[in-house]
């Protein structure tokens, strides 16, 4: 029977009912030895120890010694009533925050203390989580530099909330380790190296793969050695991770705009730090905030790249305007000089034999100007999708011989036509002639020391292939991939070739509109073969 200092019988009976039947956890301990003298059922349920176990223990077994040394509180020494918030350890090793009220009490004639205990861990945890989240939001807001942002938030929660903090980002099928934090730098280095050697993909059979596929979180309150033995088949890995003392773990998806973009994991290596549902809620919220930062950083990076690209395009355009003005000025200057000479000669000697020669030169300049202006008009049509085809069935040989005939008038190159004759194709004959002429003009321009050009027509698998081969300067392999780009011109340091870098770009567009293909095979110093293929209908 319990006894009170000042004890009318009825009060004793009431107290006994309150102690043994009450829902409030209570225990009585010896104020000198601090051994437990009695404990009620609610406390037995709360701490997880049986009554017998309780009675063999003393206060420090559930209340760590460092707390008992607290200046504010010396259980047993004072005759005052106390209320204190502290941490107790349950039988399952879980460390929980509690509120304890202590009263002086006599138990079976001994000076004792009666304690009422309340588990306030939920409230405390919620408060702590809120502090973490608010601080994390402050650190993460407007942060475009991901690593610094993650470093700041990790400083908030390692080691207070977690000992391992890992952020993984999905890149295609692969889960990349974006950030890992641990108090031990050797462990971080090990984790990075381990992930490089053991990549994780979306089809991974472990926890991470499951989260990525389903969006479901994982909470393992108690990670035991037996569990690790069963899950980790790699003996070497087991040898490394066992001493890390992994005790409790949470892994959650990082979700942005309903899309799983990665995972965030928290592992406790402290025996008493056991995660529960409340921690899981916090972890999910935390992961959402990190996901937002990553998304912001991605959008920021994307817009920076776009700005860079726009700047580059503007620079290219400015450069192009310089090139175009120069290219237009050359034939214009020649034309203007020719007209002045014609004027002078005509006035002095209208029958002069120089006149036809000057007229030819003038016409050549006009043709050049015409070609440049047509290219400029064509390129603006391509830009707005206005380059239209007017198709009809034509004999390809006619287009080729017309083009060659024209070229022979203006150059001394020998053009050899080979392959199929009389092939009919459905195409825009003027546009295809423009492509052939562009190839031929380039072949002449870029083979100053060779006089032979071959043009070949072949039929291959439902397509007709037209190729123009020269034996000129050729093109460097790494330049080839840009050759059909707008404004692209190979920089031949020293030698100047006229041109706007538009002919091949427009040719590629014309062939694309015909649903054909275009390409080049080339070897520097040996020559080039430009070709296009058109479907035969
Ligand atoms: P351009 O009017 O400047 O010649 P193109 O678009 O026709 O423009 O050609 C783009 C670039 O491709 C040229 O500036 C040149 O560097 C390279 N090129 C084109 N044809 C040949 C060729 N037959 N041999 C070597 N280089 C060539």
Boltz pocket constraint, residues with backbone or C-beta under 6 A from the ligand:
constraints:
  - pocket:
      binder: B
      contacts: [[A, 438], [A, 439], [A, 442], [A, 443], [A, 446], [A, 470], [A, 472], [A, 473], [A, 474], [A, 475], [A, 483], [A, 485], [A, 488], [A, 489], [A, 490], [A, 491], [A, 497], [A, 498], [A, 499], [A, 500], [A, 501], [A, 502], [A, 503], [A, 504], [A, 505], [A, 528]]
      max_distance: 6.0
